[in-house]
Amino acid sequence: MIKKVIGDNEIEDALKRLDRLTQEEARMVSAQLLKISTAINSGVGEIADHVLVVDDRVAGVNERMAGVADGVDRIERSWFPKHSYRTCRLNLNRGSTTTESS
């Protein structure tokens, strides 16, 4: 009977130690996950900042291209004042040196 009580106590003590170790491991895993998620969050923030910079640069390029297109349109209209802009452009695209009146 005494052996049975001592054996039960040893098993109970071992189960308590196992429970404590399991809880400690769960806390360690939670701490590691928190560290990883913080690093990911920081990385995503940096990527978002870079995306905004790229977006601003693209907007600047779009504005410059619109200015270039406006300039090209003005030049083409000034070169072909007696002919329709569309007809002249079509002839230029075909490689023709003559223009057709609309």
C-alpha positions in Angstrom: 0.0 0.0 0.0 2.8 2.5 0.8 4.5 1.7 -2.5 1.2 2.4 -4.3 1.0 5.8 -2.5 4.6 6.7 -3.3 4.1 5.6 -6.9 1.0 7.7 -7.2 2.8 10.7 -5.8 5.7 10.2 -8.3 3.3 10.0 -11.2 1.4 13.1 -9.9 4.6 15.0 -9.5 5.8 14.0 -13.0 2.5 15.1 -14.5 2.7 18.5 -12.7 6.2 19.0 -14.0 5.1 18.0 -17.5 2.2 20.5 -17.2 4.6 23.3 -16.1 7.0 22.5 -19.0 4.1 22.5 -21.5 2.9 25.9 -20.2 6.4 27.3 -20.4 6.8 26.0 -23.9 3.5 27.6 -24.9 4.7 30.9 -23.5 8.0 30.6 -25.4 6.2 29.9 -28.7 3.8 32.8 -28.1 6.8 35.1 -27.5 8.5 33.9 -30.7 5.2 34.4 -32.7 4.9 37.9 -31.3 8.5 38.6 -32.4 7.9 37.2 -35.9 4.6 39.1 -36.4 6.2 42.4 -35.2 9.0 41.9 -37.8 6.5 41.1 -40.5 4.4 44.2 -39.6 7.5 46.3 -39.8 8.5 44.9 -43.2 5.0 45.5 -44.5 5.1 49.1 -43.3 8.4 49.6 -45.2 7.0 48.0 -48.3 3.9 50.3 -48.1 6.2 53.3 -47.8 8.2 52.2 -50.9 4.9 51.7 -52.8 3.9 55.3 -52.0 7.2 56.6 -53.3 6.8 54.6 -56.5 3.2 55.8 -56.9 4.4 59.4 -56.5 7.1 58.8 -59.2 4.6 57.3 -61.6 2.3 60.2 -61.1 5.2 62.6 -61.9 6.0 60.6 -65.1 2.3 60.7 -66.1 2.3 64.5 -65.7 5.5 64.9 -67.7 4.2 62.6 -70.4 0.9 64.6 -70.6 3.0 67.7 -71.1 5.0 66.1 -73.8 1.9 64.9 -75.6 0.4 68.4 -75.4 3.6 69.8 -76.9 3.6 67.2 -79.7 0.0 68.0 -80.5 0.7 71.8 -80.7 3.7 71.2 -82.9 1.7 68.9 -85.2 -1.1 71.4 -85.5 1.3 74.2 -86.3 3.0 72.2 -89.0 -0.3 71.2 -90.7 -2.6 74.2 -90.3 -4.5 73.7 -93.6 -5.2 70.0 -93.2 -7.1 68.0 -90.6 -4.9 66.8 -87.8 -6.2 63.2 -88.2 -5.6 63.0 -91.9 -2.0 64.3 -91.5 -1.3 61.9 -88.7 -2.7 59.0 -90.7 -0.5 59.9 -93.7 2.5 60.2 -91.5 1.9 56.8 -90.0 1.6 55.3 -93.4 4.9 56.9 -94.5 3.2 59.1 -97.1 4.7 62.5 -97.8 1.4 64.0 -99.1 -1.6 65.2 -97.1 -5.2 64.8 -97.9 -7.7 67.5 -97.2 -10.7 66.6 -95.2 
